[in-house]
């Protein structure tokens, strides 16, 4: 009886830890300038950002 209760509690603890680790984290704030992006010729780039809430 004691082993069954211990294994149940241990299973719940492990399951909870796995569920919490699977939750998505918040996206980091990314800041960049134009000093790291270089092209050999004039290039037009269209960025489309999608915000999902």
mmCIF file as Biopython writes it, N, C-alpha, C and O atoms, coordinates in Angstrom:
data_model
#
loop_
_atom_site.group_PDB
_atom_site.id
_atom_site.type_symbol
_atom_site.label_atom_id
_atom_site.label_alt_id
_atom_site.label_comp_id
_atom_site.label_asym_id
_atom_site.label_entity_id
_atom_site.label_seq_id
_atom_site.pdbx_PDB_ins_code
_atom_site.Cartn_x
_atom_site.Cartn_y
_atom_site.Cartn_z
_atom_site.occupancy
_atom_site.B_iso_or_equiv
_atom_site.auth_seq_id
_atom_site.auth_asym_id
_atom_site.pdbx_PDB_model_num
ATOM 1   N N  . UNK A ? 1  ? 0.822  -1.195 0.000   1.0 0.0 1  A 1 
ATOM 2   C CA . UNK A ? 1  ? 0.000  0.000  0.000   1.0 0.0 1  A 1 
ATOM 3   C C  . UNK A ? 1  ? 0.870  1.265  0.000   1.0 0.0 1  A 1 
ATOM 4   O O  . UNK A ? 1  ? 0.580  2.221  -0.720  1.0 0.0 1  A 1 
ATOM 5   N N  . UNK A ? 2  ? 1.921  1.266  0.799   1.0 0.0 2  A 1 
ATOM 6   C CA . UNK A ? 2  ? 2.811  2.418  0.879   1.0 0.0 2  A 1 
ATOM 7   C C  . UNK A ? 2  ? 3.526  2.644  -0.446  1.0 0.0 2  A 1 
ATOM 8   O O  . UNK A ? 2  ? 3.720  3.791  -0.849  1.0 0.0 2  A 1 
ATOM 9   N N  . UNK A ? 3  ? 3.924  1.570  -1.135  1.0 0.0 3  A 1 
ATOM 10  C CA . UNK A ? 3  ? 4.621  1.671  -2.419  1.0 0.0 3  A 1 
ATOM 11  C C  . UNK A ? 3  ? 3.691  2.236  -3.495  1.0 0.0 3  A 1 
ATOM 12  O O  . UNK A ? 3  ? 4.128  3.015  -4.342  1.0 0.0 3  A 1 
ATOM 13  N N  . UNK A ? 4  ? 2.429  1.856  -3.468  1.0 0.0 4  A 1 
ATOM 14  C CA . UNK A ? 4  ? 1.472  2.356  -4.448  1.0 0.0 4  A 1 
ATOM 15  C C  . UNK A ? 4  ? 1.260  3.865  -4.279  1.0 0.0 4  A 1 
ATOM 16  O O  . UNK A ? 4  ? 1.182  4.594  -5.268  1.0 0.0 4  A 1 
ATOM 17  N N  . UNK A ? 5  ? 1.168  4.328  -3.045  1.0 0.0 5  A 1 
ATOM 18  C CA . UNK A ? 5  ? 0.974  5.750  -2.782  1.0 0.0 5  A 1 
ATOM 19  C C  . UNK A ? 5  ? 2.225  6.545  -3.188  1.0 0.0 5  A 1 
ATOM 20  O O  . UNK A ? 5  ? 2.119  7.634  -3.753  1.0 0.0 5  A 1 
ATOM 21  N N  . UNK A ? 6  ? 3.401  5.994  -2.898  1.0 0.0 6  A 1 
ATOM 22  C CA . UNK A ? 6  ? 4.650  6.663  -3.250  1.0 0.0 6  A 1 
ATOM 23  C C  . UNK A ? 6  ? 4.801  6.766  -4.761  1.0 0.0 6  A 1 
ATOM 24  O O  . UNK A ? 6  ? 5.201  7.810  -5.277  1.0 0.0 6  A 1 
ATOM 25  N N  . UNK A ? 7  ? 4.485  5.694  -5.469  1.0 0.0 7  A 1 
ATOM 26  C CA . UNK A ? 7  ? 4.609  5.723  -6.924  1.0 0.0 7  A 1 
ATOM 27  C C  . UNK A ? 7  ? 3.590  6.670  -7.551  1.0 0.0 7  A 1 
ATOM 28  O O  . UNK A ? 7  ? 3.876  7.286  -8.577  1.0 0.0 7  A 1 
ATOM 29  N N  . UNK A ? 8  ? 2.428  6.794  -6.962  1.0 0.0 8  A 1 
ATOM 30  C CA . UNK A ? 8  ? 1.421  7.728  -7.463  1.0 0.0 8  A 1 
ATOM 31  C C  . UNK A ? 8  ? 1.886  9.168  -7.293  1.0 0.0 8  A 1 
ATOM 32  O O  . UNK A ? 8  ? 1.771  9.974  -8.216  1.0 0.0 8  A 1 
ATOM 33  N N  . UNK A ? 9  ? 2.402  9.487  -6.133  1.0 0.0 9  A 1 
ATOM 34  C CA . UNK A ? 9  ? 2.887  10.849 -5.871  1.0 0.0 9  A 1 
ATOM 35  C C  . UNK A ? 9  ? 4.084  11.158 -6.763  1.0 0.0 9  A 1 
ATOM 36  O O  . UNK A ? 9  ? 4.181  12.257 -7.309  1.0 0.0 9  A 1 
ATOM 37  N N  . UNK A ? 10 ? 4.990  10.203 -6.914  1.0 0.0 10 A 1 
ATOM 38  C CA . UNK A ? 10 ? 6.151  10.398 -7.773  1.0 0.0 10 A 1 
ATOM 39  C C  . UNK A ? 10 ? 5.729  10.581 -9.226  1.0 0.0 10 A 1 
ATOM 40  O O  . UNK A ? 10 ? 6.295  11.419 -9.928  1.0 0.0 10 A 1 
ATOM 41  N N  . UNK A ? 11 ? 4.759  9.822  -9.682  1.0 0.0 11 A 1 
ATOM 42  C CA . UNK A ? 11 ? 4.248  9.961  -11.048 1.0 0.0 11 A 1 
ATOM 43  C C  . UNK A ? 11 ? 3.613  11.319 -11.286 1.0 0.0 11 A 1 
ATOM 44  O O  . UNK A ? 11 ? 3.797  11.924 -12.342 1.0 0.0 11 A 1 
ATOM 45  N N  . UNK A ? 12 ? 2.866  11.795 -10.299 1.0 0.0 12 A 1 
ATOM 46  C CA . UNK A ? 12 ? 2.254  13.123 -10.422 1.0 0.0 12 A 1 
ATOM 47  C C  . UNK A ? 12 ? 3.322  14.222 -10.452 1.0 0.0 12 A 1 
ATOM 48  O O  . UNK A ? 12 ? 3.197  15.189 -11.203 1.0 0.0 12 A 1 
ATOM 49  N N  . UNK A ? 13 ? 4.359  14.075 -9.646  1.0 0.0 13 A 1 
ATOM 50  C CA . UNK A ? 13 ? 5.428  15.079 -9.621  1.0 0.0 13 A 1 
ATOM 51  C C  . UNK A ? 13 ? 6.180  15.103 -10.943 1.0 0.0 13 A 1 
ATOM 52  O O  . UNK A ? 13 ? 6.461  16.177 -11.476 1.0 0.0 13 A 1 
ATOM 53  N N  . UNK A ? 14 ? 6.505  13.949 -11.470 1.0 0.0 14 A 1 
ATOM 54  C CA . UNK A ? 14 ? 7.218  13.878 -12.742 1.0 0.0 14 A 1 
ATOM 55  C C  . UNK A ? 14 ? 6.333  14.390 -13.878 1.0 0.0 14 A 1 
ATOM 56  O O  . UNK A ? 14 ? 6.806  15.126 -14.744 1.0 0.0 14 A 1 
ATOM 57  N N  . UNK A ? 15 ? 5.076  14.015 -13.882 1.0 0.0 15 A 1 
ATOM 58  C CA . UNK A ? 15 ? 4.146  14.487 -14.908 1.0 0.0 15 A 1 
ATOM 59  C C  . UNK A ? 15 ? 3.978  15.992 -14.876 1.0 0.0 15 A 1 
ATOM 60  O O  . UNK A ? 15 ? 3.916  16.634 -15.925 1.0 0.0 15 A 1 
ATOM 61  N N  . UNK A ? 16 ? 3.902  16.561 -13.682 1.0 0.0 16 A 1 
ATOM 62  C CA . UNK A ? 16 ? 3.782  18.016 -13.558 1.0 0.0 16 A 1 
ATOM 63  C C  . UNK A ? 16 ? 5.039  18.718 -14.061 1.0 0.0 16 A 1 
ATOM 64  O O  . UNK A ? 16 ? 4.959  19.742 -14.741 1.0 0.0 16 A 1 
ATOM 65  N N  . UNK A ? 17 ? 6.205  18.158 -13.721 1.0 0.0 17 A 1 
ATOM 66  C CA . UNK A ? 17 ? 7.460  18.761 -14.180 1.0 0.0 17 A 1 
ATOM 67  C C  . UNK A ? 17 ? 7.554  18.716 -15.702 1.0 0.0 17 A 1 
ATOM 68  O O  . UNK A ? 17 ? 7.996  19.687 -16.315 1.0 0.0 17 A 1 
ATOM 69  N N  . UNK A ? 18 ? 7.154  17.627 -16.314 1.0 0.0 18 A 1 
ATOM 70  C CA . UNK A ? 18 ? 7.182  17.521 -17.774 1.0 0.0 18 A 1 
ATOM 71  C C  . UNK A ? 18 ? 6.194  18.493 -18.421 1.0 0.0 18 A 1 
ATOM 72  O O  . UNK A ? 18 ? 6.496  19.103 -19.447 1.0 0.0 18 A 1 
ATOM 73  N N  . UNK A ? 19 ? 5.033  18.630 -17.824 1.0 0.0 19 A 1 
ATOM 74  C CA . UNK A ? 19 ? 4.031  19.548 -18.381 1.0 0.0 19 A 1 
ATOM 75  C C  . UNK A ? 19 ? 4.506  20.997 -18.294 1.0 0.0 19 A 1 
ATOM 76  O O  . UNK A ? 19 ? 4.311  21.771 -19.231 1.0 0.0 19 A 1 
ATOM 77  N N  . UNK A ? 20 ? 5.123  21.362 -17.185 1.0 0.0 20 A 1 
ATOM 78  C CA . UNK A ? 20 ? 5.611  22.732 -17.033 1.0 0.0 20 A 1 
ATOM 79  C C  . UNK A ? 20 ? 6.788  23.016 -17.955 1.0 0.0 20 A 1 
ATOM 80  O O  . UNK A ? 20 ? 6.935  24.141 -18.434 1.0 0.0 20 A 1 
ATOM 81  N N  . UNK A ? 21 ? 7.623  22.024 -18.212 1.0 0.0 21 A 1 
ATOM 82  C CA . UNK A ? 21 ? 8.767  22.249 -19.096 1.0 0.0 21 A 1 
ATOM 83  C C  . UNK A ? 21 ? 8.338  22.328 -20.558 1.0 0.0 21 A 1 
ATOM 84  O O  . UNK A ? 21 ? 9.090  22.838 -21.388 1.0 0.0 21 A 1 
ATOM 85  N N  . UNK A ? 22 ? 7.159  21.839 -20.888 1.0 0.0 22 A 1 
ATOM 86  C CA . UNK A ? 22 ? 6.676  21.872 -22.265 1.0 0.0 22 A 1 
ATOM 87  C C  . UNK A ? 22 ? 5.964  23.181 -22.602 1.0 0.0 22 A 1 
ATOM 88  O O  . UNK A ? 22 ? 5.630  23.419 -23.763 1.0 0.0 22 A 1 
ATOM 89  N N  . UNK A ? 23 ? 5.731  24.026 -21.607 1.0 0.0 23 A 1 
ATOM 90  C CA . UNK A ? 23 ? 5.049  25.296 -21.850 1.0 0.0 23 A 1 
ATOM 91  C C  . UNK A ? 23 ? 5.974  26.231 -22.623 1.0 0.0 23 A 1 
ATOM 92  O O  . UNK A ? 23 ? 7.167  26.300 -22.323 1.0 0.0 23 A 1 
ATOM 93  N N  . UNK A ? 24 ? 5.449  26.947 -23.605 1.0 0.0 24 A 1 
ATOM 94  C CA . UNK A ? 24 ? 6.305  27.847 -24.378 1.0 0.0 24 A 1 
ATOM 95  C C  . UNK A ? 24 ? 6.771  29.034 -23.550 1.0 0.0 24 A 1 
ATOM 96  O O  . UNK A ? 24 ? 6.026  29.574 -22.733 1.0 0.0 24 A 1 
ATOM 97  N N  . UNK A ? 25 ? 7.992  29.422 -23.773 1.0 0.0 25 A 1 
ATOM 98  C CA . UNK A ? 25 ? 8.542  30.579 -23.080 1.0 0.0 25 A 1 
ATOM 99  C C  . UNK A ? 25 ? 8.221  31.842 -23.869 1.0 0.0 25 A 1 
ATOM 100 O O  . UNK A ? 25 ? 7.897  31.773 -25.054 1.0 0.0 25 A 1 
ATOM 101 N N  . UNK A ? 26 ? 8.309  32.981 -23.217 1.0 0.0 26 A 1 
ATOM 102 C CA . UNK A ? 26 ? 8.077  34.238 -23.919 1.0 0.0 26 A 1 
ATOM 103 C C  . UNK A ? 26 ? 9.240  34.513 -24.861 1.0 0.0 26 A 1 
ATOM 104 O O  . UNK A ? 26 ? 10.389 34.178 -24.571 1.0 0.0 26 A 1 
ATOM 105 N N  . UNK A ? 27 ? 8.926  35.115 -25.969 1.0 0.0 27 A 1 
ATOM 106 C CA . UNK A ? 27 ? 9.964  35.429 -26.952 1.0 0.0 27 A 1 
ATOM 107 C C  . UNK A ? 27 ? 10.874 36.528 -26.409 1.0 0.0 27 A 1 
ATOM 108 O O  . UNK A ? 27 ? 10.419 37.455 -25.738 1.0 0.0 27 A 1 
ATOM 109 N N  . UNK A ? 28 ? 12.132 36.410 -26.703 1.0 0.0 28 A 1 
ATOM 110 C CA . UNK A ? 28 ? 13.105 37.409 -26.271 1.0 0.0 28 A 1 
ATOM 111 C C  . UNK A ? 28 ? 12.997 38.642 -27.166 1.0 0.0 28 A 1 
ATOM 112 O O  . UNK A ? 28 ? 12.620 38.549 -28.334 1.0 0.0 28 A 1 
ATOM 113 N N  . UNK A ? 29 ? 13.326 39.764 -26.610 1.0 0.0 29 A 1 
ATOM 114 C CA . UNK A ? 29 ? 13.350 40.994 -27.392 1.0 0.0 29 A 1 
ATOM 115 C C  . UNK A ? 29 ? 14.614 41.004 -28.231 1.0 0.0 29 A 1 
ATOM 116 O O  . UNK A ? 29 ? 15.724 40.944 -27.701 1.0 0.0 29 A 1 
ATOM 117 N N  . UNK A ? 30 ? 14.443 41.079 -29.530 1.0 0.0 30 A 1 
ATOM 118 C CA . UNK A ? 30 ? 15.579 41.068 -30.441 1.0 0.0 30 A 1 
ATOM 119 C C  . UNK A ? 30 ? 15.716 42.454 -31.054 1.0 0.0 30 A 1 
ATOM 120 O O  . UNK A ? 30 ? 14.786 42.980 -31.666 1.0 0.0 30 A 1 
ATOM 121 N N  . UNK A ? 31 ? 16.876 43.020 -30.878 1.0 0.0 31 A 1 
ATOM 122 C CA . UNK A ? 31 ? 17.147 44.331 -31.455 1.0 0.0 31 A 1 
ATOM 123 C C  . UNK A ? 31 ? 18.379 44.220 -32.341 1.0 0.0 31 A 1 
ATOM 124 O O  . UNK A ? 31 ? 19.403 43.676 -31.928 1.0 0.0 31 A 1 
ATOM 125 N N  . UNK A ? 32 ? 18.278 44.726 -33.533 1.0 0.0 32 A 1 
ATOM 126 C CA . UNK A ? 32 ? 19.429 44.733 -34.421 1.0 0.0 32 A 1 
ATOM 127 C C  . UNK A ? 32 ? 19.355 45.953 -35.313 1.0 0.0 32 A 1 
ATOM 128 O O  . UNK A ? 32 ? 18.270 46.448 -35.620 1.0 0.0 32 A 1 
ATOM 129 N N  . UNK A ? 33 ? 20.492 46.425 -35.720 1.0 0.0 33 A 1 
ATOM 130 C CA . UNK A ? 33 ? 20.555 47.573 -36.615 1.0 0.0 33 A 1 
ATOM 131 C C  . UNK A ? 33 ? 20.916 47.108 -38.006 1.0 0.0 33 A 1 
ATOM 132 O O  . UNK A ? 33 ? 20.891 45.912 -38.296 1.0 0.0 33 A 1 
ATOM 133 N N  . UNK A ? 34 ? 21.249 48.041 -38.858 1.0 0.0 34 A 1 
ATOM 134 C CA . UNK A ? 34 ? 21.599 47.680 -40.222 1.0 0.0 34 A 1 
ATOM 135 C C  . UNK A ? 34 ? 23.109 47.556 -40.412 1.0 0.0 34 A 1 
ATOM 136 O O  . UNK A ? 34 ? 23.571 47.430 -41.546 1.0 0.0 34 A 1 
ATOM 137 N N  . UNK A ? 35 ? 23.888 47.589 -39.331 1.0 0.0 35 A 1 
ATOM 138 C CA . UNK A ? 35 ? 25.327 47.492 -39.469 1.0 0.0 35 A 1 
ATOM 139 C C  . UNK A ? 35 ? 25.804 46.048 -39.688 1.0 0.0 35 A 1 
ATOM 140 O O  . UNK A ? 35 ? 26.958 45.852 -40.069 1.0 0.0 35 A 1 
ATOM 141 N N  . UNK A ? 36 ? 24.978 45.054 -39.465 1.0 0.0 36 A 1 
ATOM 142 C CA . UNK A ? 36 ? 25.383 43.666 -39.645 1.0 0.0 36 A 1 
ATOM 143 C C  . UNK A ? 36 ? 24.823 43.030 -40.899 1.0 0.0 36 A 1 
ATOM 144 O O  . UNK A ? 36 ? 25.121 41.870 -41.186 1.0 0.0 36 A 1 
ATOM 145 N N  . UNK A ? 37 ? 24.015 43.766 -41.655 1.0 0.0 37 A 1 
ATOM 146 C CA . UNK A ? 37 ? 23.405 43.229 -42.873 1.0 0.0 37 A 1 
ATOM 147 C C  . UNK A ? 37 ? 23.989 43.979 -44.062 1.0 0.0 37 A 1 
ATOM 148 O O  . UNK A ? 37 ? 23.764 45.179 -44.216 1.0 0.0 37 A 1 
ATOM 149 N N  . UNK A ? 38 ? 24.727 43.282 -44.888 1.0 0.0 38 A 1 
ATOM 150 C CA . UNK A ? 38 ? 25.368 43.907 -46.044 1.0 0.0 38 A 1 
ATOM 151 C C  . UNK A ? 38 ? 25.014 43.151 -47.321 1.0 0.0 38 A 1 
ATOM 152 O O  . UNK A ? 38 ? 24.977 41.920 -47.330 1.0 0.0 38 A 1 
ATOM 153 N N  . UNK A ? 39 ? 24.753 43.892 -48.399 1.0 0.0 39 A 1 
ATOM 154 C CA . UNK A ? 39 ? 24.488 43.311 -49.703 1.0 0.0 39 A 1 
ATOM 155 C C  . UNK A ? 39 ? 25.436 43.939 -50.715 1.0 0.0 39 A 1 
ATOM 156 O O  . UNK A ? 39 ? 25.819 45.099 -50.565 1.0 0.0 39 A 1 
ATOM 157 N N  . UNK A ? 40 ? 25.813 43.196 -51.730 1.0 0.0 40 A 1 
ATOM 158 C CA . UNK A ? 40 ? 26.724 43.690 -52.760 1.0 0.0 40 A 1 
ATOM 159 C C  . UNK A ? 40 ? 26.051 44.704 -53.681 1.0 0.0 40 A 1 
ATOM 160 O O  . UNK A ? 40 ? 26.731 45.524 -54.298 1.0 0.0 40 A 1 
ATOM 161 N N  . UNK A ? 41 ? 24.734 44.658 -53.778 1.0 0.0 41 A 1 
ATOM 162 C CA . UNK A ? 41 ? 24.010 45.585 -54.651 1.0 0.0 41 A 1 
ATOM 163 C C  . UNK A ? 41 ? 22.749 46.034 -53.935 1.0 0.0 41 A 1 
ATOM 164 O O  . UNK A ? 41 ? 22.372 45.461 -52.913 1.0 0.0 41 A 1 
ATOM 165 N N  . UNK A ? 42 ? 22.097 47.059 -54.469 1.0 0.0 42 A 1 
ATOM 166 C CA . UNK A ? 42 ? 20.861 47.545 -53.867 1.0 0.0 42 A 1 
ATOM 167 C C  . UNK A ? 42 ? 19.818 46.438 -53.875 1.0 0.0 42 A 1 
ATOM 168 O O  . UNK A ? 42 ? 19.532 45.853 -54.920 1.0 0.0 42 A 1 
ATOM 169 N N  . UNK A ? 43 ? 19.260 46.158 -52.728 1.0 0.0 43 A 1 
ATOM 170 C CA . UNK A ? 43 ? 18.328 45.048 -52.587 1.0 0.0 43 A 1 
ATOM 171 C C  . UNK A ? 43 ? 17.127 45.517 -51.780 1.0 0.0 43 A 1 
ATOM 172 O O  . UNK A ? 43 ? 17.280 46.176 -50.752 1.0 0.0 43 A 1 
ATOM 173 N N  . UNK A ? 44 ? 15.939 45.177 -52.247 1.0 0.0 44 A 1 
ATOM 174 C CA . UNK A ? 44 ? 14.718 45.517 -51.522 1.0 0.0 44 A 1 
ATOM 175 C C  . UNK A ? 44 ? 14.246 44.259 -50.796 1.0 0.0 44 A 1 
ATOM 176 O O  . UNK A ? 44 ? 14.118 43.191 -51.396 1.0 0.0 44 A 1 
ATOM 177 N N  . UNK A ? 45 ? 13.997 44.400 -49.522 1.0 0.0 45 A 1 
ATOM 178 C CA . UNK A ? 45 ? 13.539 43.279 -48.705 1.0 0.0 45 A 1 
ATOM 179 C C  . UNK A ? 45 ? 12.236 43.693 -48.040 1.0 0.0 45 A 1 
ATOM 180 O O  . UNK A ? 45 ? 12.129 44.794 -47.499 1.0 0.0 45 A 1 
ATOM 181 N N  . UNK A ? 46 ? 11.258 42.818 -48.083 1.0 0.0 46 A 1 
ATOM 182 C CA . UNK A ? 46 ? 9.954  43.074 -47.466 1.0 0.0 46 A 1 
ATOM 183 C C  . UNK A ? 46 ? 9.802  42.129 -46.277 1.0 0.0 46 A 1 
ATOM 184 O O  . UNK A ? 46 ? 9.661  40.919 -46.454 1.0 0.0 46 A 1 
ATOM 185 N N  . UNK A ? 47 ? 9.830  42.685 -45.072 1.0 0.0 47 A 1 
ATOM 186 C CA . UNK A ? 47 ? 9.641  41.890 -43.868 1.0 0.0 47 A 1 
ATOM 187 C C  . UNK A ? 47 ? 8.174  41.965 -43.448 1.0 0.0 47 A 1 
ATOM 188 O O  . UNK A ? 47 ? 7.586  43.045 -43.394 1.0 0.0 47 A 1 
ATOM 189 N N  . UNK A ? 48 ? 7.610  40.836 -43.162 1.0 0.0 48 A 1 
ATOM 190 C CA . UNK A ? 48 ? 6.236  40.797 -42.668 1.0 0.0 48 A 1 
ATOM 191 C C  . UNK A ? 48 ? 6.244  40.066 -41.339 1.0 0.0 48 A 1 
ATOM 192 O O  . UNK A ? 48 ? 6.562  38.879 -41.269 1.0 0.0 48 A 1 
ATOM 193 N N  . UNK A ? 49 ? 5.888  40.792 -40.279 1.0 0.0 49 A 1 
ATOM 194 C CA . UNK A ? 49 ? 5.858  40.226 -38.967 1.0 0.0 49 A 1 
ATOM 195 C C  . UNK A ? 49 ? 4.409  39.929 -38.586 1.0 0.0 49 A 1 
ATOM 196 O O  . UNK A ? 49 ? 3.524  40.763 -38.781 1.0 0.0 49 A 1 
ATOM 197 N N  . UNK A ? 50 ? 4.181  38.765 -38.055 1.0 0.0 50 A 1 
ATOM 198 C CA . UNK A ? 50 ? 2.843  38.369 -37.647 1.0 0.0 50 A 1 
ATOM 199 C C  . UNK A ? 50 ? 2.818  38.323 -36.123 1.0 0.0 50 A 1 
ATOM 200 O O  . UNK A ? 50 ? 3.638  37.650 -35.499 1.0 0.0 50 A 1 
ATOM 201 N N  . UNK A ? 51 ? 1.879  39.037 -35.536 1.0 0.0 51 A 1 
ATOM 202 C CA . UNK A ? 51 ? 1.745  39.072 -34.088 1.0 0.0 51 A 1 
ATOM 203 C C  . UNK A ? 51 ? 0.553  38.199 -33.706 1.0 0.0 51 A 1 
ATOM 204 O O  . UNK A ? 51 ? -0.593 38.492 -34.048 1.0 0.0 51 A 1 
ATOM 205 N N  . UNK A ? 52 ? 0.851  37.132 -32.996 1.0 0.0 52 A 1 
ATOM 206 C CA . UNK A ? 52 ? -0.221 36.229 -32.534 1.0 0.0 52 A 1 
ATOM 207 C C  . UNK A ? 52 ? -0.356 36.375 -31.043 1.0 0.0 52 A 1 
ATOM 208 O O  . UNK A ? 52 ? 0.629  36.369 -30.305 1.0 0.0 52 A 1 
ATOM 209 N N  . UNK A ? 53 ? -1.595 36.508 -30.609 1.0 0.0 53 A 1 
ATOM 210 C CA . UNK A ? 53 ? -1.816 36.687 -29.156 1.0 0.0 53 A 1 
ATOM 211 C C  . UNK A ? 53 ? -2.613 35.546 -28.599 1.0 0.0 53 A 1 
ATOM 212 O O  . UNK A ? 53 ? -2.898 35.519 -27.402 1.0 0.0 53 A 1 
#
